Amino acid sequence: MKTDDLIAALAADASPVRRSAVWTRWALALLLASALSALIMALAWGVRPDIHQAMRTTPFWMKAFYTAALGVAGLLMVERAGRPGVRLGWGVALAAAAFAAILALAAHELMNLPMASWRADMMGSSARVCPWRILAISAPVFLIAMATLRWMAPTRPAVAGAAAGLLAGGLGATVYGLHCQETAAAFTAMWYTFGMALWPLVGAAIGRWALRW
């Protein structure tokens, strides 16, 4: 059989993958990743003791909505980056809007504080450990997202790796928020953002070879 005939025969038997199959796989992957991240957080640092009171406050949800928005943006981007010839779409706009919103909240917060209090507001009590804890908690999400991408067909491996990193950082930071007692928007804008940006940088770097066909 000639090569062209073989290709034609194989193509004749091919059937398109249902869109729901992709989202089902991502849902299962993220359930597993979330459970592992929560386990790391619980074993290493524990849930904040005042979690029930904190969940009744605006700062808690401000931080949670910001990190979750970046996680959702990463999921939207990584799902599209895993398919050939598809633009990243609304995920980029959502990530930009979330970042702009937290910057605006941080600026408003600082403008209502005396300048002498700015450093304390931005640094909190855990600036030195916050990004690295987010990095650690996000690791299972990143690894599982990269493994899921290998099942897909990314033609832009660096972009797909960065999107997987954003998904990991956003989800990991949301889980870390169940432990962290920092409430300042300026702290969140600086240190949470820094922590969430680490895996996208790693993902872009290693995605070039890890996600190549």
N, C-alpha and C positions, 0 to 999 in steps of 0.2 A: 504493500500500500504506500502511495506517495504521501509526503509530509502534508501537503495541502488537503488531501483526502482525509488523513487522520485528524487534522484540526477540525475539518468540517464535521466529521462524525462525532467528535467530542463535544463540539459546540451544539450539535443537534440535541444531545442528551442533557444539556445544561438547563437548569431552571433557576430563576432569580431567587435570591434569599429574601425572605419576608422582612420588612422593616422592623416588625415587632420582635423578630429573633435577635436583632442587634441590641435593642433596648432591654430585652429580657436578659441577655448575657451581661449587659452593663449593670442592670439592677442587682443580679446575683453577685456580681463582682464587688459592687459597692457595699452590699450588705455584709459580706465577709470582711472587706477592708475596714468598714466602720466598727465592726465588732472587735477586730484586732487592735485598732487604734484606741478604742475605749478601754480595752484590757490593759494596754500599755499605760494609759493615763491612770487608771484605777490602781494598778500595782505599784507604779513608780511614785505617784504624788497624791492620788486620792481625789475624790470629789470635794469641792469646797464645803465646809461645814454649814454654811448659811445658804445653801443652794435654794431652798424653798423661799426664803425672804428675797434673795437676789433676783429670782425669776419674777418678782412683782415690781421690779424697778426698770426704768427706761434705759439706763446705761448697759445693763445686762443684755437687753434685746438689741440695742444699738450695735453692740459688738457682734452679737450672734448673727444679725441680719447682714452685716458687712462681710463677715467671713463666709457665711453660707452663700451670699450672692456671688462671691468669687468662686466658690466651689461649683455652683450651678453654671457659671460662665465657663469654667474649665470643662465641665461635663459636656455642655453644648459644643464647645470647640473641639474637644477630643473625639466626639462621635462623628463630627463632620470631617475632621482631619484624617480619620481612619478610612475615608472613602475617596477614591481617586476623582480629581476634577471638581471637588465641591468646596465652595468658599466657606470661611469660618462663620459667617453670618452674625446672628444677634449676640453670640457669646462675647465678642469683642466689645460691642456697645455696652453690654451689661457690666463687664469688668471695668470699663472706663467710667461708667456712671457711678458704680459703687465706690471707686477710688475718689472720684470728684466729690461725692457726698461726704465721705469720711474726712477729706481735707477741709471741706467747708465747715463741718461740725468742729473739727479741731481748731480752726482759725477763730470761729465764733467763741469757743471755750476760752482760748488764750486771750482774746480781746476783752473778756470780762474778768480777767484775773490781773492783779498787779504783776508787773514784769519780774519782780523778785520771786514770784511763785512759778514762773514758767518752767524752770528746770525740774522742779519737783513734780509738776504735772506731767511733763514729757517722760521723765525717767521712772516714775513710780518707785516701787521697791524691788522689781524683778526684771529690769531691762537687760541685765547681763545674762539671764538664763532664758528669758521668754522665747527668742527666736530659735534657739537650739532645742528647746523642748518641743516647739511646734515642728521642727525638722524631724525629730525622733518619732513623734506621734504620727506624722504624715508618711513615714517610710512604708508601712504596709499598703497604704492606698496607692502610692507611687508604683511600687513593684507590681501590684495586681493590675493597675491601669496599663502599665507597659506590657504585661503578659496578655491582656485583653486586646491591646492594639496589634500584637503579633498575630492574632487570629484574624484581624481585618487586613486592609490593603492600603496603608498610608503611602502616598507618593511624595510626601514632604516630611521625611522622618524627623528633622529638627523641629519643625513646627508642631508635629504630633507629640513629640517628647515634651516640648514646653507646655503644651495644653494638658498633657497628663500630669505634669508638675503643678500646674495651677489648680487642677482638680484636687490633687493630693494636699496641697498647701491649704486650700480653702476648707476642705473637709477636716483635715487635721487640726486646724486652728479653731474650728467650731467645737470640736471635741475638747480641745484644751481649755476653751472658755468655761467648761464645767468645773475646772479646777481653779483657774486664775481669778484673783479677786481685784485685779486692776479695773478701774471704771472710767478713766479719763479717755476722751476721744483722741487727744493728742498722743497719748501712749499707744492707743490702738493704731492710729495712723502711722506711727513710726515703727514700733517694734513688732506688732502683728503683721504689718505689711512686709517688713524685712523678713520675718520668718516664713511667710507664705511665698516670697519671691525666690527663696533658695532652691526649691525643687524645680521650678520652671527653668532656672539656669542650668541645673544639673541635667534635666530632661532634654534641653536643647543640645547640650554637649554630647551626651551619650546616645541620644536618639539617632544621630547621624549614622552610627554603625549598628546599634542594637535593633533598629526598626527597618533596616534595609532589607529588601527582598533577596 
